[in-house]
Amino acid sequence: MFNQLKAIIQYLLPKQLLTLIFGWIANKHLGKVTTWMILGFSKLYKVDLSEAKISDVKEYKTFNDFFARELKDDARPIDSAANSIVMPADGVISQFGVVQDNLLLQAKGHFYSLESLLACHPDMIKFFKDGAYATTYLSPQNYHRFHMPCDGILREMIYVPGSLFSVSKATTESIPNIFARNERVICLFETEFGPMAQILIGATIVGSIEVEWEGCITPPREGIMKRWTYAGEVKLTKGQDMGCFKLGSTVITLFASNAIAFDSHLKVGDITRVGQKLAERI
């Protein structure tokens, strides 16, 4: 009942406006006000700043600088095994498994289609038919940058406009097709494991999605799909920083059929850390 109430509120909220306002405030140099905001947020969500390269909140000029903070170089060791695939983000495994009948599990009783997630891109649908997927939810307390699960060469990136529903546990259990309805950035890589996609999901108050090779992808929110293609000039290594959310959200990682096997100890609800083993090559 409580989750249903939250869902109703989500439908009624002016999500685009709230995100615009919060994004504007978060990018402003507000001096002591910024410091107080960061201190309050850190206390409310129990943010561990001891891992950050900048641990003194007074050194952050904007709230967004704090959101996009980098960690100390040794904070997230990367699994070095040649056949391993690593966690792309700090957060929680909300779902993982195999795409069955072209459907991915969102939450108990809720599925969404591969076609809708990939904006009906015919090649990508073919690449990931019967493939494997892992969904990592980043809460507000988490480190907000996302990383490469394995070495890869970027081939294509697509921005898909959409809604900005919250992607918390309560809303994913109540609102159908949430990942296929929300705005997202789809990054397609060529890897030694076959094609791999990292899908970066927008959400309420996520003021920005940024990637290292193009900078800020959203905003602006112009309501049109955008596409970038690459000829091999963007090469990323396992564990390398890909970009950031300006507040928590979700990363969906897709692999081709019969390419990888998830770690035998992995289960829904597991806490994830960048660089820990997620899967290995079959």
Order of alpha helices (4+ residues) and beta strands (2+ residues): alpha-alpha-alpha-alpha-beta-beta-beta-beta-alpha-alpha-beta-beta-beta-alpha-alpha-beta-beta-beta-beta-beta-beta-beta-beta-beta-beta-beta
